[in-house]
Amino acid sequence: MASIFLESIRDFMITRRYAKRTIDTYQYWIKFYILYHGKKHPAQLAESEVEQFLSYLSNQRNVAMKTQATALNALVFLYRHIISRPLSLEMNFNKSLVSPKLPVVLTREEIQRLLLAMDPKYKLIAQILYGSGLRLMEALRLRVKDVDYDYVSLMIWQGKGNKNRRVTLALELLPLLRSQSHLVNDYWHRDKQATDYAGVWLANALARKYPAAPYEMSWQYLFPSAQLSMDPESKKLRRHHIDETTVRKAIKQAAKLAKIQKNVTCHTLRHSFATHLLESGADIRTVQEQLGHSDVRTTQIYTHVLQQGANGVISPLSKIL
């Protein structure tokens, strides 16, 4: 039986339009925190218990810094918005020293092999992930109107960190994107015939500002699901975008078929985009803007695989062979 307390947190976050992934992540860490302390209600626990839990993640679970930071964010949310007793900024706990993994990057030849092996239904998405450096959900949440054919670019709205940005687009993809828009148009005309069709999903603020937008072609998802489905929140019939798990499986399958001996994920294409841009001489600030990174230090991790070697260092072995 689901916890009434955790369900109330989910309802609170849903009504405030938190992203589903954020809701799931925060619920996971809040539940973990409660179980760690013997199922005590968080209102009965103080900052010392929060510090103990975070130290446990570092000392016993050996989690990465980013993972520990996510757990902390979930508990900060819990105590600020649910318990109404904000945590202090002066908490003392053992911070994780586990460094993040270096990104897996494919060579250009491996990218070609991967794309050739892709299921045609998902190939265009994979091409955009690599060609524009998008995160998977940024690609799947694209609307028809987000393709700028005149300036050959894509508009990304409310990406990670709620940031908007314009990214490059391979000129060669324009005909394929037009064909994809025609497919969306076919779905759109068919959907309008259904009396209970409620249009495409829009965030509350947008839906209020543009009440007709859910029924307009330009607002439809560029990569729509093949089936109409019931929106779990509004209980209305809509056409959502493709499920991300199907794309992840397609990428994994393509890597296997292409015999690529690396751990290939959707994010690998984004890593490869950044590395290949830098390799071609692009300025790191430009790459930072394309990726939507807040801090250039996040982008600098991609310099490790440039052709001239790690940080430009030439191995002494190369001098004698």
C-alpha positions as CSV (number, residue, x, y, z in Angstrom):
1,M,0.0,0.0,0.0
2,A,1.4,3.4,-1.0
3,S,2.4,5.8,1.8
4,I,-0.2,8.5,2.3
5,F,2.6,10.9,3.2
6,L,4.5,10.2,0.0
7,E,1.4,10.5,-2.1
8,S,0.6,13.9,-0.5
9,I,4.1,15.0,-1.5
10,R,3.5,13.8,-5.1
11,D,0.2,15.6,-5.2
12,F,1.8,18.8,-3.9
13,M,4.5,18.7,-6.6
14,I,2.0,17.8,-9.4
15,T,-0.2,20.8,-8.6
16,R,2.9,23.0,-8.8
17,R,3.9,21.6,-12.2
18,Y,7.1,19.9,-11.2
19,A,8.6,17.7,-13.9
20,K,7.6,14.0,-13.5
21,R,11.2,13.0,-13.3
22,T,11.9,15.5,-10.5
23,I,8.8,14.2,-8.6
24,D,10.0,10.6,-9.0
25,T,13.6,11.4,-8.0
26,Y,12.6,13.5,-4.9
27,Q,10.1,10.8,-3.8
28,Y,12.9,8.1,-4.1
29,W,15.3,10.0,-1.8
30,I,12.6,11.1,0.7
31,K,11.5,7.5,1.0
32,F,15.1,6.3,1.3
33,Y,15.6,8.9,4.1
34,I,12.5,7.7,6.0
35,L,13.5,4.1,5.7
36,Y,17.0,4.8,6.8
37,H,15.7,6.3,10.0
38,G,13.4,3.3,10.8
39,K,10.3,4.8,9.1
40,K,10.1,7.8,11.4
41,H,8.1,10.7,10.2
42,P,10.5,13.5,8.9
43,A,8.8,16.0,11.2
44,Q,10.2,13.9,14.1
45,L,13.7,14.2,12.6
46,A,16.1,17.2,12.8
47,E,19.1,18.4,10.9
48,S,21.4,16.0,12.7
49,E,19.5,13.1,11.1
50,V,19.7,14.7,7.7
51,E,23.5,15.1,8.2
52,Q,23.7,11.5,9.3
53,F,21.9,10.3,6.2
54,L,24.0,12.4,3.8
55,S,27.2,11.1,5.5
56,Y,25.9,7.5,5.2
57,L,25.5,8.0,1.4
58,S,29.1,9.2,1.2
59,N,30.7,6.8,3.6
60,Q,28.8,3.6,3.2
61,R,27.1,3.9,-0.2
62,N,30.0,5.6,-1.8
63,V,27.7,7.7,-4.1
64,A,29.0,10.3,-6.5
65,M,29.0,14.0,-5.6
66,K,26.1,14.7,-7.9
67,T,24.0,11.9,-6.4
68,Q,24.6,13.2,-2.9
69,A,23.7,16.7,-4.0
70,T,20.4,15.4,-5.5
71,A,19.5,13.7,-2.2
72,L,20.2,16.9,-0.4
73,N,18.0,18.9,-2.8
74,A,15.2,16.5,-2.2
75,L,15.5,16.9,1.6
76,V,15.8,20.7,1.3
77,F,12.5,20.6,-0.6
78,L,10.9,18.3,2.0
79,Y,11.7,20.4,5.0
80,R,11.0,23.8,3.3
81,H,7.8,23.0,1.5
82,I,6.3,20.0,3.3
83,I,7.5,20.2,6.9
84,S,7.8,24.0,6.9
85,R,11.0,23.9,8.8
86,P,13.8,24.9,6.3
87,L,17.2,23.3,6.8
88,S,20.2,25.4,7.8
89,L,22.9,26.3,5.3
90,E,25.5,25.4,7.9
91,M,24.9,21.6,8.0
92,N,28.0,19.5,8.6
93,F,28.2,16.1,6.8
94,N,30.9,14.2,4.9
95,K,30.7,15.3,1.3
96,S,31.2,12.6,-1.3
97,L,34.6,12.6,-3.0
98,V,33.7,10.2,-5.7
99,S,34.4,12.0,-9.0
100,P,31.9,11.9,-11.8
101,K,32.7,9.4,-14.6
102,L,34.4,10.7,-17.8
103,P,31.9,10.8,-20.7
104,V,31.8,8.0,-23.2
105,V,32.5,9.4,-26.7
106,L,32.2,7.7,-30.0
107,T,34.5,8.4,-33.0
108,R,32.9,9.8,-36.2
109,E,33.2,6.4,-37.8
110,E,31.4,4.8,-34.8
111,I,28.6,7.4,-35.1
112,Q,28.2,6.5,-38.8
113,R,27.9,2.8,-37.9
114,L,25.5,3.5,-35.1
115,L,23.2,5.6,-37.3
116,L,23.2,3.1,-40.1
117,A,22.1,0.4,-37.6
118,M,19.3,2.5,-36.1
119,D,15.7,1.5,-36.4
120,P,14.3,3.9,-39.0
121,K,11.5,4.9,-36.6
122,Y,14.1,6.4,-34.2
123,K,16.9,7.4,-36.6
124,L,15.9,11.0,-36.9
125,I,15.9,11.4,-33.2
126,A,19.4,9.9,-32.9
127,Q,20.6,12.2,-35.7
128,I,19.3,15.3,-33.7
129,L,20.8,14.0,-30.5
130,Y,24.2,13.9,-32.2
131,G,23.8,16.7,-34.7
132,S,22.4,19.3,-32.2
133,G,23.8,17.9,-28.9
134,L,20.4,17.6,-27.2
135,R,19.4,15.7,-24.1
136,L,16.9,13.0,-24.9
137,M,14.0,14.7,-23.3
138,E,14.8,18.0,-25.0
139,A,14.5,16.2,-28.3
140,L,11.3,14.4,-27.5
141,R,9.6,17.5,-26.2
142,L,10.3,19.4,-29.4
143,R,7.1,20.9,-30.9
144,V,6.6,21.4,-34.7
145,K,7.1,25.2,-34.2
146,D,10.5,24.7,-32.6
147,V,12.2,24.0,-35.9
148,D,13.5,27.2,-37.5
149,Y,13.9,26.3,-41.2
150,D,15.1,29.9,-42.1
151,Y,17.9,30.0,-39.6
152,V,18.5,26.2,-39.6
153,S,18.3,25.8,-35.8
154,L,16.1,24.4,-33.1
155,M,14.6,26.3,-30.2
156,I,14.8,24.5,-26.8
157,W,12.4,25.8,-24.2
158,Q,12.7,25.2,-20.5
159,G,15.6,22.8,-20.8
160,K,17.6,21.6,-17.8
161,G,17.6,24.5,-15.2
162,N,14.5,26.0,-16.9
163,K,16.7,27.6,-19.6
164,N,15.8,28.4,-23.2
165,R,18.4,28.3,-25.9
166,R,18.8,28.1,-29.7
167,V,21.0,25.3,-31.0
168,T,22.5,24.4,-34.4
169,L,20.8,22.0,-36.8
170,A,22.4,20.0,-39.6
171,L,21.2,21.4,-42.9
172,E,20.8,17.8,-44.2
173,L,18.1,17.1,-41.7
174,L,15.7,19.8,-43.0
175,P,14.0,17.5,-45.6
176,L,13.6,14.8,-43.0
177,L,12.1,17.2,-40.5
178,R,9.6,18.4,-43.1
179,S,8.6,14.8,-43.7
180,Q,8.2,14.3,-40.0
181,S,6.0,17.4,-39.8
182,H,3.8,15.9,-42.5
183,L,3.4,12.8,-40.4
184,V,2.4,15.0,-37.4
185,N,-0.1,16.8,-39.6
186,D,-1.7,13.5,-40.5
187,Y,-2.1,12.5,-36.9
188,W,-3.4,16.0,-36.1
189,H,-6.2,15.9,-38.7
190,R,-7.1,12.4,-37.5
191,D,-7.1,13.4,-33.8
192,K,-9.4,16.4,-34.4
193,Q,-12.1,14.0,-35.5
194,A,-12.3,12.4,-32.1
195,T,-15.0,14.2,-30.0
196,D,-13.1,13.6,-26.7
197,Y,-9.7,14.7,-28.0
198,A,-8.4,17.5,-25.6
199,G,-5.4,18.6,-27.6
200,V,-1.7,18.3,-26.9
201,W,-0.5,18.9,-23.3
202,L,0.7,22.4,-22.4
203,A,1.9,23.7,-19.1
204,N,-0.8,25.5,-17.1
205,A,0.6,29.0,-17.7
206,L,0.8,28.4,-21.4
207,A,-2.6,26.7,-21.6
208,R,-4.1,29.8,-19.9
209,K,-2.3,32.3,-22.1
210,Y,-3.0,30.4,-25.3
211,P,-6.2,28.5,-24.8
212,A,-6.4,27.5,-28.5
213,A,-2.8,26.4,-28.8
214,P,-3.4,22.7,-27.8
215,Y,-5.5,22.3,-30.9
216,E,-3.0,24.0,-33.3
217,M,-0.7,22.1,-35.5
218,S,2.4,24.1,-34.6
219,W,2.1,23.1,-30.9
220,Q,2.0,19.4,-31.6
221,Y,4.9,17.2,-30.5
222,L,7.4,16.7,-33.4
223,F,7.8,13.1,-32.4
224,P,4.3,11.9,-31.4
225,S,3.3,8.6,-29.9
226,A,1.5,6.3,-32.3
227,Q,-1.4,6.1,-30.0
228,L,-3.7,8.5,-28.1
229,S,-3.6,8.1,-24.4
230,M,-5.2,9.4,-21.2
231,D,-3.3,12.2,-19.5
232,P,-2.9,10.8,-15.9
233,E,-3.2,14.2,-14.4
234,S,-6.1,15.8,-16.2
235,K,-7.7,12.5,-17.3
236,K,-8.1,13.9,-20.8
237,L,-7.4,12.2,-24.1
238,R,-4.2,13.5,-25.7
239,R,-1.3,12.5,-28.0
240,H,1.9,12.5,-26.1
241,H,5.4,12.3,-27.5
242,I,7.3,9.0,-28.0
243,D,8.2,7.2,-24.8
244,E,11.9,7.8,-23.9
245,T,12.5,4.1,-23.0
246,T,11.8,3.0,-26.6
247,V,14.5,5.4,-27.9
248,R,17.0,4.2,-25.2
249,K,16.4,0.6,-26.2
250,A,16.7,1.5,-29.9
251,I,20.1,3.2,-29.3
252,K,21.3,0.2,-27.3
253,Q,20.2,-2.2,-30.0
254,A,21.9,-0.2,-32.7
255,A,25.2,-0.1,-30.8
256,K,25.0,-3.9,-30.4
257,L,24.3,-4.3,-34.1
258,A,27.1,-1.9,-35.0
259,K,29.4,-3.9,-32.8
260,I,30.5,-0.9,-30.8
261,Q,32.4,-2.0,-27.8
262,K,31.5,0.9,-25.6
263,N,28.6,1.6,-23.2
264,V,26.5,3.6,-25.6
265,T,23.5,5.6,-24.3
266,C,21.4,8.5,-25.7
267,H,23.7,10.9,-23.8
268,T,26.7,9.4,-25.5
269,L,25.5,11.2,-28.7
270,R,25.5,14.5,-26.8
271,H,29.0,13.8,-25.4
272,S,30.2,13.0,-29.0
273,F,28.6,16.2,-30.4
274,A,30.5,18.4,-27.8
275,T,33.8,16.6,-28.3
276,H,33.7,16.6,-32.1
277,L,32.8,20.4,-32.1
278,L,35.9,21.1,-29.9
279,E,38.0,18.8,-32.1
280,S,36.9,20.8,-35.1
281,G,38.2,24.0,-33.5
282,A,34.9,25.4,-32.0
283,D,35.4,27.8,-29.1
284,I,34.6,26.2,-25.8
285,R,32.2,29.1,-24.9
286,T,30.2,28.4,-28.1
287,V,30.0,24.7,-27.2
288,Q,28.9,25.7,-23.7
289,E,26.0,27.8,-25.1
290,Q,25.0,25.0,-27.5
291,L,24.8,22.5,-24.6
292,G,23.1,24.9,-22.2
293,H,25.7,24.5,-19.5
294,S,25.6,27.2,-16.8
295,D,29.3,26.8,-16.0
296,V,32.1,26.4,-18.6
297,R,33.8,24.0,-16.2
298,T,31.1,21.5,-17.0
299,T,32.0,21.8,-20.7
300,Q,35.7,21.5,-20.2
301,I,35.4,17.8,-19.4
302,Y,35.1,17.2,-23.2
303,T,38.6,18.4,-23.9
304,H,40.0,15.1,-22.6
305,V,39.5,13.3,-25.9
306,L,40.8,15.9,-28.4
307,Q,43.1,14.5,-31.1
308,Q,46.2,16.1,-29.7
309,G,45.9,14.0,-26.6
310,A,45.0,14.8,-23.0
311,N,45.2,18.5,-22.5
312,G,47.6,18.7,-25.5
313,V,50.3,16.5,-23.9
314,I,52.2,14.3,-26.4
315,S,53.3,11.0,-24.9
316,P,57.1,10.6,-24.7
317,L,56.7,7.2,-26.2
318,S,55.7,8.9,-29.5
319,K,59.1,10.6,-29.6
320,I,61.0,7.3,-29.8
321,L,58.7,5.1,-31.9
